[in-house]
Amino acid sequence: MVQDTISFARGAPSLDIVDVDGLRDAATRAFTNDPGGATAYGTAVGYVPLRRWIASQHDVDETQVLVTNGSMQADAFLFATLVSAGDAVVVEKPTYDRTLLNLRGLGADVRMIDLQTDGIDTAQLRELLAETAPKLVHIIPNFQNPAGYTLSLAKREELLALAAQHGFALFEDDPYRHIRFTGEELPTMLSMDEHESVVYASSFSKTVCPGIRVGYLVGPPALIAQIQRLATNTYISPSMVAQSIVYEFCRSGAIERSIATVREALAERVAVLCGALARHLPEARYTPPEGGYFMWIELPPGSDVDALLEAAKQRGVAFVRGPDFLLEGGQNTLRLAYSGVTADRIDEGVARLADAYRSLSGGAAAAA
């Protein structure tokens, strides 16, 4: 077994594109400028200066913002507040595996709607809405996890109209928005919303570093106040240390430099990954993403991703199975995260993956 595993599994940046020096400087400023605020319990809404900074970025009142320990915490708070056992919730097919786990843990009636290269299939969603009244529709609009696809402007407008018409909460889960390295930037549905239909979530994990564990929600003030009470009862307050560091990192302008570094690196990695797939695994079908961390791969029908995962492991390469992001099916699919693999290792990683694929049934990787 190969020891030096090349991992396309984890959606995290490689250390070379994390601004460690900038974070160290931000930490020094946080403890120098506001030692009382950084070291206190604080409040459940988060570190107040960061809350205000986030509000200014989205042009909303600070009462609409709640800062959390990572966006997963934000998601969990929102689901716990809005979703009860038996409630219908719409998600994309495929979608983030932790979203599925969270919703199923609450006993939600999860309905998956096919994901197209320009976002959720709105015609299929309309058919579902004709017979079901979902409590919430979950959308990852930019460089979707796991597929890497981006929701078109026309579909953003359509979803907002459907949310207003049918009365469901439109959950815009948007941690990758700023990691765009090609194509046209699109407005958030939050900024287009005229009916308080949208609840927006994002994270500093992708733009600062994942270890900082700072995310946030933006929504109607009454809903945010309700979630604030849940947050208070859950943990009194999130980490003031982490949030004060993020605040200093953001207000200094370091976040813009960090985003530029990540964009440049990931643009190169996508180009290298596509070239490697063309050379080593031409059977793979995919749409190159315009940003974000992930690429969705479809192999020929009949491929067995479970067998491929084991064969790849033996060759020192890791990925995540497509079925992990689905309720059923997807045995010929997988997700490749290029964010954590430096450009000089990608070709070797794909070559190992291709060798694993060809080792199964003479290259067909077919299920028995």
ZIHUZI-V218854 format. One record per pair of residues at least 24 apart in sequence whose C-alpha atoms are under 7 Angstrom apart, sorted by the first residue. I is the first residue (numbers start at 1). J is the second residue. Records with the same first field share a line. If there is no record, write none. Layout:
I: J + J
This chain:
1: 314 + 315 + 316
2: 314 + 315 + 316
3: 316
4: 316
5: 316 + 317
6: 316 + 317 + 318 + 349
7: 317 + 318 + 319 + 341
8: 318 + 319 + 336 + 337 + 338 + 341
9: 318 + 319 + 320 + 336 + 337
10: 337
11: 293 + 337 + 339 + 340
12: 210 + 339 + 340
13: 339 + 340
14: 339 + 340 + 341 + 342
17: 261 + 262
18: 208 + 209
19: 258
22: 249 + 254
23: 249
26: 245 + 248 + 249
27: 245
29: 248
30: 244 + 245 + 248
37: 240
38: 240 + 241 + 244
39: 240 + 241
40: 240
41: 237 + 240
42: 237 + 240
43: 236 + 237
44: 228 + 231 + 232 + 236 + 237 + 238
45: 228
46: 237 + 238
47: 240 + 243 + 244
49: 247
50: 243 + 247
63: 221
64: 218 + 219 + 220 + 221 + 224
65: 216 + 217 + 218 + 219 + 224
66: 216 + 217 + 218 + 224
67: 215 + 216 + 217
68: 214 + 215 + 216 + 238
69: 213 + 214 + 215 + 238 + 239
70: 203 + 213 + 214 + 215
71: 201 + 202 + 203 + 214 + 215 + 216
74: 201 + 215 + 216 + 217
77: 227
78: 227
81: 227
83: 108 + 135
84: 108
87: 134 + 135
88: 133 + 134 + 135
89: 134 + 135 + 136 + 137
90: 134 + 136 + 137 + 138
91: 137 + 138 + 139
92: 120 + 139
93: 326
94: 146 + 325 + 326
95: 145 + 146 + 325 + 326
96: 145 + 146 + 325
97: 324 + 325
117: 149 + 150
118: 149 + 150 + 151 + 152
119: 149 + 150 + 151 + 152
134: 168
135: 168 + 169
136: 168 + 169 + 170 + 171
137: 168 + 169 + 170 + 171
138: 170 + 171 + 172
139: 171 + 172 + 173
140: 172 + 173 + 174
141: 172 + 174
142: 174 + 176 + 177
143: 176 + 289 + 290 + 291 + 292
145: 294
146: 294 + 295 + 296 + 335
147: 294 + 295 + 296
148: 289 + 292 + 294 + 295 + 296
149: 289
153: 186
156: 189
160: 193
163: 197
164: 195 + 197
169: 197 + 198
170: 197 + 198 + 199
171: 198 + 199 + 200
172: 198 + 199 + 200 + 201
173: 200 + 201 + 202
174: 201 + 202
175: 202 + 203 + 206
176: 206 + 292
179: 259 + 263 + 291 + 292
180: 263 + 290 + 291 + 292
181: 263 + 267 + 290 + 291
182: 290 + 291
183: 290
196: 220
207: 255 + 258 + 259
208: 255 + 258
212: 242
214: 243
266: 339
268: 343
269: 338 + 343
272: 343 + 346
273: 346 + 347
276: 347 + 350
277: 350
280: 350 + 351 + 354
281: 354
293: 337 + 338 + 339
294: 335 + 336 + 337 + 338
295: 335 + 336 + 337
296: 334 + 335 + 336
297: 333 + 334 + 335
298: 332 + 333 + 334
299: 332 + 333
300: 332
301: 332
302: 332 + 366 + 367
303: 331 + 332 + 364 + 365 + 366 + 367
304: 331 + 332 + 365 + 366 + 367
305: 331 + 332 + 333
308: 356 + 357
311: 356
312: 352 + 353 + 356
315: 352
317: 349 + 352 + 353
